[in-house]
């Protein structure tokens, strides 16, 4: 589908007391580019001291999802054409926006309806009030392209119950709305057919009731997440100290899904898995989102500047689509001890904050 010419990729408007930001690139499931990130940040800064704006709402246009993530094809093109500085510029702006949303002085409400992945989690997952629906599909799928979760995803994953954070980080698996609430990626489940009424209530509420209380009027209890039932085998396997030992425990497990999970991990980039495991566990010990973003920034730029798997993963999955990536190293058994150390200790040319 062709993108409309001259279309505003972020709609910025006020409705009553509501500052409303809508990602407006529905033909690409609202994938983020640098200009969109800049426009979102500029609107938030403009509303910071605007007394007419009391609540901010962030959502996405179209029926497919809030945001499929960053535009990774553009990222691939920048790196292979020698313009990695543009990639760095995008990540710095994006992470600053993630921190701005988390620290914003007014309540930020996000509606992660439909597909919300990668960079979409960076927008939705750090808001004060995070809403999902029965159509929500959330994920941090970066390991599927030989990469590692970012946009503060490690901060959220590190705080998920048990070892669910490691499981979702390493496998890139999707979570539904109920799962997102269970994992701490969302706060409220609102049926999609009530979203428009919720938006209107937030904008034109007739009393000083806060947004959290308004959302509760629309909140419903979803069908229970199936994740607690899987905690035993997930916690056992994904508490292992290394990727190789995680796979070994999965192979020894009698759980019905353990073998398929081991097969999946063995198909992914060993380096991306090692770096991701290290990142989630580092973020679990951190005291704030900014520190986690800085840890992600080091690792992401290491992939951009020093390691081939990111470019190779995007090529295989999204550019040539041969689904036959050549990872470096090729297997988990080939990983060196403490394989995540080099990325963890990488020093970017420019600091994040």
N, C-alpha and C positions, 0 to 999 in steps of 0.2 A: 504494500500500500504506500502510495506517495504522500509525503508530508506536505500539508498545505503551505503555499508560499506566504511569507510574511506573517505567519501565525505567531502570536505571542505564546512562547513556551511556558511561561508562568503567568497566570492571571492573578492580579493584585487588586483587591477592592475591599471596601468596608460595607458592612451590612449591619445597621444599628450599632451596637457596641462591639461587633465582631470584626476583626481583621481577618480576611479570608484569602488564603493562598492556595491556588490550585495548579498542580503540575498539568500542563496542557500539551502533551505530546502523545495522545492516546494510541496513534498508529505504531508507536514504539514502546507501548506500555509505560509511557512517561519516563523513559530512561534519561538519566541526568547527564548534562554536559556542563562545561565551565560557566557559560553564560547563565544557565538556569540557577546554578549554585549562587552566583554573584547577585542575581535578581532576588532570590529568596533572602539572602543575608541583608541586602539593602532595604527591603521592605521591613524586616524585623527591626533593623536599626532605626528606621523612620518612625516606627510605631512605639519604640521603647518609651518615649516620654510624651506620647500623644494621649491625652487624658480621655479622648473620645473612644479610643480602642482599649477595651478592658480584657478581652480574650482573643487569642489567635487560633485559627483553625487551619490545618494543613491537610489537603486531600488530593486526589488525582482525578483527572477527567477520563471519561469513558467507562466501559463496563468490565474491562479486562483486569485492571489492577491499579493500585496507588502508584507503584514505581518498581520496575523490573531491575533497577540498579544503575550503575554507571554505564556509559556507552563504551563497552570494552573493545568493540571493533575499532573505534576511533583511537583508543589507547594503543592497540596493536599497531595501527598505522603510524602513530607518532613515534613509537619506539623504533620500529624497523626503518623509518625514514630519517632517523637521527635527530628527532625533535623531542627527546625525552624530557627536556626542560618544560614543555607544555604539559606533559603528564604530571610532573612534580607540581606545577602550578595548580592543576586541577585538584590533586590530593590535598594540598595545603589549604585551599579554599574550602574543600568539602569538609575536612576535619574541623576547621574553624567554625563552619556552620553547625556541625554536630554539637560542638561545645556550646555554641550560642543558644541552640534550642534547649539544651540541658540546663543552662544557667539563666534562662530568660526570666526577667522579673515579673512577667505576667503569665497567667496560665496558658500553656500551649496544648491544644487538643489535636490529636492526629487520628485519622480514620484509615486504617490499613485494610481496606476492602479489596478483595481480589489478590492478585499477585503483588507481593511486597518482599523484595529480596535485595541482598547486598546493600547498595546505597540507599534503597528504600527503607531498610532497617535503620540506617543512620538518621533518617528524617523522623521515622515513626517511633523508634525504640527508646529515645531519650526524652520524650515529651512528658509533661506533667500528667496528662490524661491520655491513655493510649487505647484506642477502640479497634476491635476486630469484628468480623461478621461471619456468617456461615459460608461465605464465599472466599474467605481469607486463605491464602497460601503463602506462608512465610518461610524464608530460608536464608542461610548464609552459605551459598553454594560455591564459594571460591575454590575449594580444593578440586572441584570438577574441571577446572582449567589450570591446574598446577600452581595455584596461588594460595593466599591465606586470608582469613576473615579480617576485615578492617572496619572503618566507620564506627568504632566503639562496639563492634560486635563481640569482641573478646571480653569486654567488660560485662555484657549481658550474659554471654555463655558461661563465664566464670562464676556467675551467681545463680545459675540454674540448679535445681535440686540434684543431689548426688553427682553422678558423672554424666548426666544428660548433656551438659555443655560440651564435654569432649566428644560425645557421640554425634551430636548435631554439627559440631565444628568440623570433625574429620570426614564424616560421610556426606555432608552437604544436604542431608535429608530435609524434606519439607515438613512443616507443622501446620495443622489447621487452627482455627480460631481457639478452640478449647485447649489445644496443646500450647498455643502461644501464651495463654493466661497461666497455664500450669508452669511453664518455663520462666515466666517473668518478663516476657516480651510484650505483654499487653495487660491492661487492667480490667477492661470491660468488654462484654460480648453483646452487641446490639444487632438485631436482625436487619438485613440490608433494606428491607421495605420500610424501616423506621428511620433511616439515616436522614432523609430530607426533612422530616419533622424535627429531628434532633438539631440539625443545622439552624432551622428557623427558631427553635427554642433558645439556642445559644445566642443568636443575634438579637432577638426581641423579647427576652424574658421581662416579665412585668414587675419583678421584685428583685431585691439584691441577692437572691440565692446564687451561690457560687456554681461554677461549671460542673464540679464533681457531683453536686447534688442533682443538677439537671440531668446529667448523663445517667444517674441511677434510676431516673424515671423511665428510661428507655432500655435499661440493661435487662437481659434475660439470662437464665442459666442454660448454658449449652449442654448437649449430650456430653457425658464425661469423657475426658481424655483417656486414651488407652495407655499412655506413657507410664503411669504408676505400676501397671501390671508387668511392664517390661523392665522395671528398675533393677531387679535382682541380677539378671544376666548382663545388663548394660553396666551397672556399677561394678560388677566383678571384673569384666573384661577391660573396661575403659579406665580403671584405676591403675592399670599396669604402667610401669615407668617408661616404656618405650613403645614405638609403633610395632616392632617385631613381637614384643611380648603381648600386646593387645591382640594381634592376629592369632598368636599361639593360644591365648585363652579363649578366643572365639571358636577356634577349631576344636577345642576340647569341650566346649559347652554343649549341653543337650537341648538348649533353646531352639525353637524351630527357625528363628530368623538369624541366628548367630552365624551359620555357615555362609549365607548370602551376604551378610555384612563383611565377613572376612574376604569373600571374593571381590566385593566392591573396593575395599581398601587396597587390595593387591593390584587393582586396575588403575589406581590413581597415582599421581606423582609422589614418589617417596619423599622427596625434599619438601614439597608443600605440606605433606602430612606431618613431618618432623617439626617444621617451623610452626605449624598451627598448634600442635600439641604443646609446644614450649610456650607459645603466646597465650593460650588460654590459661595455662597454669601460672604464668607470670601475672596475668591480669587478675586472677583470683586473689592474689596477695596484695593487690594495690588498693589504695584508699580513695581513688577518685577517677572519674572518666578521663580527665585530661592526661593523666599518667598512662592510662591504657592506650589512648590515641597516640601518644608519643612512642610507645612500644610498637604499635602497629605501623607507624610512619617509618621507623627504622627498618622494619622487615619489608614493607612494601617497596621502599626505595632500593633495598638490597636486591629484590627481584627485578626491579626496573633496570638497575645499573650493573648488576653483577652476575645474575643467574639466568640461564636460557629458558627455564621451564614455563614461565608466564607467557612469553611470546609463542612458544611451541604449543602450549595448551589452547590458547585462543585460536591459533592457526588450525589445529586439528579439529576443534569443536565448532568453530564459528566462521572461519574464513574458507579453508579448503574443504572442511567437513568430511575429512577422510576417517575421522574417529580412530586414528592410529598414531597417537603422539609418541615421540621418542624422548623419554624422560632421562634426566641426568641426576643421579644414577638411575639405571633402569628398574631396579628391584629394591624392595625393602631390605633384603639381605645385604645389599651393597652399601647401605647407609653407614657412615662413620659414626663412632661414638659421639654423643652430644651433637647430633647433626643440626640442631637449631641454633647452636652457639654463634656461628658466623653472622647470621641474620640478626640475632638478638643484639649483638655488639656493634653492628654497623653504625657508622657516624655519618649522617647526611651532611651535605655541604651547607645547607641552610636549616636552622632549627624550625620546628613546627610552630611554636608559640613564642 
